[in-house]
Amino acid sequence: MFTTHPFDDDKLREECGIFGVSGADGAAALVALGLHALQHRGQEAAGICSWDGAMFHTQRAQGHVAGNFDRPEIIESLPGATACGHVRYSTTGETSNRNIQPLYAELASGGFAVAHNGNLSNAMRLRKDLVRTGSIFQSTSDTEVIIHLVATSNYRTLLDRFIDALKQVEGAYSLICMTPEGMIACRDPLGIRPLVMGRLGDGAYIFASETVALDVVGAEFVREVEPGELVIVKNGELRSIRPFAPLSPRPCIFEWVYFSRPDSISEDRSIYSVRKAIGAELAQENAVDADLVIPVPDSGVPAAIGYAQASGIPFELGIIRSHYVGRTFIQPGDKVRHLGVKLKHNANRKLIEGKRIILVDDSIVRGTTSLKIVQMMRDAGAAEVHMRIASPPTRHSCFYGVDTPERAKLLAAKYDLGGMTDYIQADSLAFISIDGLYRALGEANRTSVRPKYCDACFTGDYPTPLTDQDETSSVDQFAVLAERVG
């Protein structure tokens, strides 16, 4: 059967990336480039919607941006100076075309397209109410709830109906919306999911999940879209409104640990530099005598560099990753399946043999990857294998747009530190503390009264109500009822 590579099922996945262009000729081509830069945020499907001043045009497909949006005839079918796009992961069930974003609907006021990064934690409650009053849903996406709330709002203007819709939803959202009146980009009042704004030339505005996507299209970074802010672009003019009561922002802390590309910038800081600082803090908190610091590629590399620099232990590439492996054909059977692991990661045997090594990775989710990597190091002759993790233990599920296993499958929710160490068969295992993570981010420590970030996956401190979760008996039931595709 065709399957993803065995390592790929043991990472937290940021489910979506969004990109929008307003006021640039050939906007769809720019969106395709921007989505390519955001491909790491979603690799199951991609879509682009454009507006040519008279009509909306949409192309959506399963798979990567390259291969679906690299043909001239596809881009030519998306005319206009305004366009938005989306890359996504699916979380429950298989990817279906009806859930690929941007979602589009014809409302009484005209066409309405929306690309959503995040997850609404009361989507099922709202959906039930909407269906009860006659709404007919075409997808299983929580994003479609926003469209129906806009369509059924009693306010007069489209903008007021949109604000009315947003005031009814809970959870996390960064949105790029297109209407005949212009483009709207916004973040939820806590700013849980990221969104930045840029300029291209004299008249075009760009919105993207990360600054790296601005770099790729040659746009100048302007600023982050602020939590609770709506930025409206109409006829080349930009205005900003803040219709929500101000709250203390809680952006997702895992953007710093793993989700964002290391060449992105957030809060005027390099993601790469912060990850090195996390590694340095990890070394100060959890020192161990060893010969080599080895990253688990590629996400563990910056933290491993920081760990090596702070500890004085040499950094080496003890695991070599093949960049030419996507989905692999793996026959059933443990022996052949284990060989498939080596298609993507292989031990640098001559370097490792006889050495005491420190493996640095960004996180442990189920623990299956760590177990395989530790065993790979032992098979290559490592004398000792110590695991160091550049985030605190992931003990709780995320309901804000991250594909997290139900809590029962999280290794840190099942075992204490000793149990986790035994499970992955390492000589030692240590995580950065939550205060250490905050220190690496420039804070004195984490304050429980008003933490600066959403760190619920580590602490269980969810910053919004979890209405749907509270109304179902288990995370599994919640996942079946509402596919978190945002």
N, C-alpha and C positions, 0 to 999 in steps of 0.2 A: 504494500500500500504506500501511497505517497504521504509523507508526514513532514512536519517541521523537524529541524535538527534537534536531537535530544537536549541540548543546552538551552534551546529557545523557550522551553516551557517553564523556566525557573527564574524569570525576571518579572518585576513589576513593569507593566506597560502603560505608558501614557497613551490614552486611547486615540487621540486626535491631534491634528495640526490644521490650522486655518490660515488663509492668505487672501487678501483682497486688494484690488486696484481700482481707483476712481480717477478718471481723467487722463488716461494714457492710451494712445492709439495702439491697437493690437494688445489689449489688456490680457486676453486669454493666454497669449504666449508668455507674458510676464508671470501670470499666475502659475503656469506649468513649471516654470523655472523655480519660483518660490516654493511650490509644493515639493519639488525634487529636493530642495535643501531641508525640508521638513519631513522627509520620508521616514526618518528614524522614529517619528511620533505616531506613525500608523502605516502598516505595510499590507493590509488586507484589501483595501479598495481606495479609489480616488475619484473625485468628481470636480467639474468646473461648470459654473453657470455664468453667462454673459448677458449684457443688456446693450442693445444697439441704438437705443433711443425710441424704438417702436415695439420691439419684441424681445422676449427672453429666449435664450438658447442654452440647452443643457446637454452635457455629455458625462456619463458616469460609467465606471467599469471596475470590475474586480481586478486586483493585482497592483503592481507598482505604477508610479507615474510614468517612468520610462517603459515603453512598450504599449502604453495606452494614449499618451499625449505627446508623442514625439513624431507624429506624422503630420505633414502639412495639411492634409485634407481634414483632419480632426480639428486643428486650430482654426482653419478657415471656416469651419462650421460653427465657430463661436465668435462672431463679429462683435465689435463695439469697443468703446473706451472704458467700460466698467465691467468688472468680472470678479468673482470670488471662487475659492476652491477649498477643498477639504481632503485630508488623508485620514484613514481610520483603521483601527483594529476592531474586530468583533469580539464579543466576550462570551456570549452563550449562544448555542446553536451555530449553524453555519452562516457565513456571510451571504446575504441576499441582496439583490439589486435594489429592492424597495427601501433598504436602509442606508444606501450610499448617499452621502451628502455632497453638495448642498441639496436640502429638500426644497421643493418648489410647489407653490399652490397659487391658484387664481382666486383672489379675494374680491369683494365688492369694489374695492378701491384699485384693483389691478393686481399684477403679478407680485409675488412676495417670495424671495429666496433667502434661505438662512443656512449658514455654516456654524456649527456649534462645537466648541471644545469644553468638556465638562460633563456633569451629570446632575440631573434634578432629583433631589431626594424625596420629593412629594409628587413625582410624575404619575404614579399609579393612582393615587387619590384623585388628582385632577382629571386623569383620563376617565376614571369611572364616572365622575360627575359630568364630564362632557358627553360621554356616550349616552348617559341616562337622558340627557336633554337633546339628543339627536345628532351629535357629531359622528362622522364616519371616518375612522382612521385607516390609512393606507400602509402604515409601517408599524413596526414594533419599537420605534425609536422614541425616547423621551423627548427629543427635540420637536417632534410633531405636535406635542402638547402646546408649545409656544405658538405655533401657527394657528391652532384652533382657538386659543385664548385671544389672539389678536382678532380673528374672524368674528368671534362672538361678543367682543367688547361693545359696550353701548356708547363709548366716547366717540366724538365726531371725527377728529383728525386721525390719520394713520399713526402719527407719532404718539398721540395720547393713547391710542388703543395698544400700541406696543408697550408703552410704559405701564399701562394698566395690567398687561399680561405679565410683565416682569415682576410686578409687585405681588403677584399671586404665587410665584414659584419659589421654591427653597433649593438650596444646594449651590452648585458651582456652575458658572457659565462665562465663557468669553464667546461673543457672537459677532459675526459679520453678516449683515442683512442687506439685501438689495431690493429696492422698490422703484417704480417709475419716478418717484420724487428724489431719489438719491440713495446713498449708502449710509448705513448706520453701523458703527462699531461700538461695542460696550463690554464691560466686565461686571460681574456681580459685586454687591456692596463690600464683600470681604476680599475681593481680588484673588480668589483661590487659584484660578487658572490664569496664565499669562497672556498679555496682548500688548504689542508695541506698535508705534506709528512712525512712518517715515515719509520723506518727500523725494520725488523723482522729477528732475527738471524743474520747470517753473510752475506747473499746474497740477501735477498728479500727486495723489496721496496713496500711501501704501499702509496696509495693516497686516500684521503677521504674528504668529505665536512666539517667534524668536527673532532676535536681531540678525542671526546668520542668514535668514531668508532675505532681509533687506540688502545685505552685502552681495548676495548672488545676483540680484537684479540691478545693482549699482545705485541703490537708493540711499539717501542720507537719513540716518536715525534722528528723529526729532525728540521723542520722549515715549514713556510708557503711557498707555491708556490707564487712567487712574481707577482704583476700585470704585464702583458705583457710578462711573462716568459714562455718558453716551456722547459719542463724537459723530456729528452729522455732516456729511459732505453733499452739498447740493449746488449744481452749476459752478463747480470749482471753488465754492466758498465753504469754509469750515466753521462750525460752531460747536460749542460744548455745553451740555447741560448736566446737572446732577440732581436727579429727581428723588434720590433716596436720602434718608437720614444718615448722617455720617457715622461710620463704625470704625473701630480699630482694624486695619487690614490684617488678613491672615493668609498670605500667599503660600502656596504649597512648598514645603521645605525640600521635597524630593526632587524638585527641579534642579537644585544645587547638587544633590548627590548623584543623580543619574539621568533624569529625563532630558534636560537641555543638552544640546551639543556643546562640547568644551570651548568652541570658538565663538559662542554667543556671549552677550553681555546682559547683565540684569542689575538693576539698582546701581548702575555706573561701576560695576565690578565684573571682572572676567570670571566666567564660570570655571575656566581652567585653573586660574590662580586660587580660587576658593577651594577647589577640590584638592589642590596641593596642600593648602592650609589644613584641610580636614585630615589628610594623611599625616601631616606633621603633628597635629594634636593627638591623633591616634597613637603615634609613636611615643609621645610623652606619657600618655596614659597607660599604654600597654607594651612596655619594652620587653624584649626577649633576646637572649644570646643566639646569634645565627650568623651564617656566612653570606647569605644573599637575600635580597628583597625582590620578589617576583610578582608582577601584576597578573591578574586574571584578565586577559584582553577581551575587548578593548576598554571596557568601562572602568577597570581598576587601575589603568595606567597613571592618570594624574595623581591619585591618592598614593600610589606606590612610590612615585617620584618624591612626593612630600615626606613620606615615611622614611625613605632612604636618606634624604638630605638631613632630616632631623635626627636620625639614629646613627648616622655615619656608616651604615651597612651598605655595601655596594648594591646598586640597582642593576638587574639583568633581565633580559627577555628569556625566561626559562620555559615559556609556553609560546609556541608559534601558531598564529592563527591563519588559516586560509581564508582569503577574502572572495573566493570563487564558489562558495557553497551557499546555496539558498535552500530550497526544498530538496530533499534527497530521497532516493528510492531505497528503502530499507525493508528487507524481508523480515517477517516475524522470527523470533528466536533470539535468546539473550546473547549468544555468541556473535552473531552477525550484527545485532543492534549495538553491541559494545564496540565493534570495529567501526561502526558508523560515527561514533563519537570522535574518532581520530580524524575524520574527514575535515573537521573544522578546527580542532585544537590538537596539537601534538607537542609532546615534551621535548625540550632541547637536552637530550640525554647526556651528552658529554659535559655540559655545563652543570647539570644537577647532580650527577652521580657522586655519592659520598658527602654531599653538602647538607648542612642544616639550613632550611629555607623558610622564609616568611612569605606566604601567599597573601596578597592584598586584593580584596574584591569590594564592590560597592555595597552589596547587601546579601542577605540570605533570605530566601522566600520559603520554598518547600525544603530546600537542603539537598535536593538531588544533584544539582550542578556541583556544589561543594564536595559532596561525596565522590563524584567521578573525577574531579580535579585532584583531590587528595590522593586517590588511588592511582591516578596517572603519575603523580610525582613519586609515589612509592615504587611503582613498576619501573620508573626510570632510575631508581637507585638512591633516592634521597635518604639521608640518614635520619633527619627529623623534618616534620612538616607542621608548621605553625600557621594558623589561619587568623588574619586580622581583617575586620570588616569596617568600612568607612561610613557606617550608619549604625544607629542603635538597633536592637532586635525589633523586627517587624512582627508585632503581636496582634495587630488589629486590621480588619478589612477597611478598604477605602470605598466611600460612596460618592466621590466627587469627580469621577472621570478617570479613574485608574483601574486597570484590570487586575484586581487582587483576588486570589483564591479565597474561598470562605475560610473563616478563622480556623476551623478544625484542621485545615491543611497547611497552616503556617507553622513552620518548625518551632519558632519561638513561642507560639501559643501552646504547643504540646509538651515542650521540655524546658527544664532549667538549663543553665549554661553547661553543667556537666553532662546532662542528657544530650544536648546538641553536639558537644564535643565528641561524645561516644558515637553519635549517629553518623557524623561525617568522617569519623576515624582519624581525626587529627591528633597530634601530640598536645596542642593547646589551641584554644579558640578565644578571641576577645573582640568586643565591639567598642566603638567610640561611645562615650556616654552622651546622653541628651544635652547635658550642659556643655560637654566638649564640642559637640556639633554646633551649638549656638556660639561658643567662643570662636570657633573657626569662621563663623559668619560675622564676627565683629561685635557680638553681644557679650556682656559680662557673664551671663548664664541664662537659662530659661526661667522666666517668671510665670508661675502657675496662674496668677490672677489675669494677666494679659500677655500671653506669649505672642511673639512677633510673627510667627509662622503657623500654618496648619501642619501639625505633626501628629495627627490622629492615628496614623498607621503605627506609630511608635508608642504613643501615650494613651490612646483611647479617648482623648479630649476632642470631641467633634465640635466644630464651631457653629454648626447649624442644627436645627431639628432633623431627625431622620424619620419622617412621617411614614414613609412606605415600609421601612425596616421595622418600625414599632408595630405596624399593623399586620405583619406576617410572622409566621411562627419560626422561620429560619431564613438564613441568608440564601440557601438554595432556592426556596420558594420565591423569594424576592427576585432572584436572578432569572427565574423562569417567567415570572409575570412581567418583568420589565427589562428588556435587553438594554444594558448600559452601553450605548454605542457612541456617546458624545465625545 
